[in-house]
């Protein structure tokens, strides 16, 4: 079962637990606004991320609406990460939180 995390929980994890945020949206969407410090993750840099990321830190996976992030979270979890799918994705994040360009 994929663990989902609410936006307020994600904010807390980012601030207090040093959670890593990965954004799996397309490049144009990412460039138009993403969670501060988020790493854009796609097929081209996925293996590099897996090889270099600190698996002791939680990973929050962000997509558009919180659907495709669930599958990506499952993949990361199977590779030894503790991943969480952001409920509502960027659609929910932008309702109450700033984005970085």
HELIX and SHEET records of a PDB file:
HELIX    1   1 UNK A    7  UNK A   16  1                                  10    
HELIX    2   2 UNK A   27  UNK A   31  1                                   5    
HELIX    3   3 UNK A   46  UNK A   52  1                                   7    
HELIX    4   4 UNK A   68  UNK A   78  1                                  11    
HELIX    5   5 UNK A   89  UNK A   96  1                                   8    
SHEET    1   A 5 UNK A   4  UNK A   5  0                                        
SHEET    2   A 5 UNK A  82  UNK A  86  1                                        
SHEET    3   A 5 UNK A  58  UNK A  62  1                                        
SHEET    4   A 5 UNK A  20  UNK A  23  1                                        
SHEET    5   A 5 UNK A  39  UNK A  40  1                                        
END                                                                             
